[in-house]
């Protein structure tokens, strides 16, 4: 016999910070809408959400780390869109954003959720922001709800 710990998807009494990039706002605004919709549909109260806007995805991790360290949030959700261009800039920004989000979570002990799209084309980003592939902002909030609950239970 074993013990199993499972996180629930209940937004009641949960407080989240969402760090969202202004760069590629036509995508990130939809990701934010998806995350907020998910939160309220899972019993969350909008007054328990703090949205912090940063210039781009590279700037997300340091702000996410600061928010996580405050102890005021059950999870921090990071939303951005990095779309490949003609230069190697994509690789640098995507790699550093991913590393930084992971470091913020490990350093704080608070779930910090990676909801930053890394796509080859604008069309792929649009698909992931609410069309064919669903809304990855919604998916990020689902992860935050589950991880916040698991963190409290452990």
Number of C-alpha atoms within 10 A of each C-alpha: 3 4 5 5 10 12 15 14 19 18 25 14 10 19 20 27 21 26 25 28 26 18 17 17 16 13 23 25 19 20 30 29 16 21 25 21 16 22 26 14 12 17 14 21 16 14 8 15 17 15 14 15 16 16 14 19 25 20 18 27 24 15 18 27 22 12 24 25 16 10 12 11 20 21 30 31 27 27 29 30 28 26 19 16 13 6 7 9 12 16 15 10 17 21 12 16 24 18 12 20 26 17 17 24 21 13 11 17 14 22 26 31 24 23 27 25 22 19 18 13 12 16 11 16 24 21 15 21 26 18 11 10 12 14 22 25 31 23 17 24 30 21 21 26 27 18 22 26 22 15 14 9 10 7
